[in-house]
Amino acid sequence: MPTIYREGPYRFFFNSREETRMHVHVQSPDGVAKFWLEPIVALADTHLISARELTRIEGIVKEHQDEFIFTWRRHFAL
């Protein structure tokens, strides 16, 4: 589960070979979430994270979407 980015209390990472659709996992002090990266950033799953915090995290994912996609392709050799 390589960490690809950190911002504040959030750790962004991939699970190696979990599934083929591009996504990023986010760990916060309160829980975890998963966001699709393509075709648009969208919440895939969450556990114990408030709606307000999810909005903040989604903004970070959108801000770094291109960087996360680049890192995904490099990590998975696509």
C-alpha positions as CSV (number, residue, x, y, z in Angstrom):
1,M,0.0,0.0,0.0
2,P,2.3,2.7,-1.2
3,T,1.7,6.2,0.2
4,I,1.5,8.6,-2.8
5,Y,0.7,11.9,-1.0
6,R,0.1,13.4,2.4
7,E,-1.7,16.5,3.2
8,G,-2.6,17.5,6.8
9,P,-4.0,14.5,8.6
10,Y,-4.7,12.7,5.3
11,R,-2.7,9.8,3.7
12,F,-3.4,9.0,0.1
13,F,-2.5,5.6,-1.1
14,F,-3.1,2.7,-3.6
15,N,-3.8,-0.9,-2.8
16,S,-1.6,-2.9,-5.1
17,R,-3.7,-4.9,-7.6
18,E,-7.0,-4.4,-5.9
19,E,-8.9,-3.6,-9.1
20,T,-8.2,-2.1,-12.5
21,R,-10.3,1.1,-12.4
22,M,-8.2,4.0,-11.3
23,H,-8.8,5.1,-7.7
24,V,-7.1,6.4,-4.6
25,H,-7.7,5.5,-1.0
26,V,-7.6,8.1,1.8
27,Q,-6.9,7.5,5.4
28,S,-7.9,10.1,8.0
29,P,-7.8,10.0,11.7
30,D,-11.6,9.3,11.6
31,G,-11.8,6.6,8.9
32,V,-11.1,5.7,5.3
33,A,-12.5,6.6,1.9
34,K,-12.0,5.6,-1.7
35,F,-12.3,7.9,-4.7
36,W,-12.5,7.0,-8.4
37,L,-10.1,9.1,-10.5
38,E,-11.6,8.6,-13.9
39,P,-13.7,9.6,-15.8
40,I,-14.4,12.2,-13.0
41,V,-13.4,12.3,-9.3
42,A,-16.2,10.5,-7.5
43,L,-16.7,8.9,-4.1
44,A,-16.6,5.1,-4.4
45,D,-16.8,4.1,-0.7
46,T,-16.3,5.5,2.8
47,H,-16.2,4.3,6.4
48,L,-16.7,6.6,9.4
49,I,-15.8,9.9,7.6
50,S,-18.3,12.8,7.9
51,A,-19.8,14.5,4.9
52,R,-18.0,17.7,5.7
53,E,-14.6,15.9,5.8
54,L,-15.4,14.0,2.6
55,T,-16.0,17.3,0.8
56,R,-12.6,18.6,1.9
57,I,-10.9,15.3,0.9
58,E,-12.7,15.3,-2.5
59,G,-11.3,18.8,-3.1
60,I,-7.8,17.6,-2.4
61,V,-8.3,14.6,-4.8
62,K,-9.6,17.0,-7.5
63,E,-6.7,19.3,-7.0
64,H,-4.2,16.4,-7.4
65,Q,-6.2,14.3,-9.9
66,D,-3.6,14.5,-12.7
67,E,-0.7,13.8,-10.4
68,F,-2.6,10.8,-8.9
69,I,-3.4,9.4,-12.4
70,F,0.3,9.8,-13.4
71,T,1.4,8.0,-10.3
72,W,-1.1,5.2,-10.8
73,R,0.1,4.6,-14.3
74,R,3.7,4.6,-13.2
75,H,3.0,2.3,-10.2
76,F,1.0,-0.2,-12.2
77,A,3.2,0.2,-15.4
78,L,0.3,1.2,-17.7
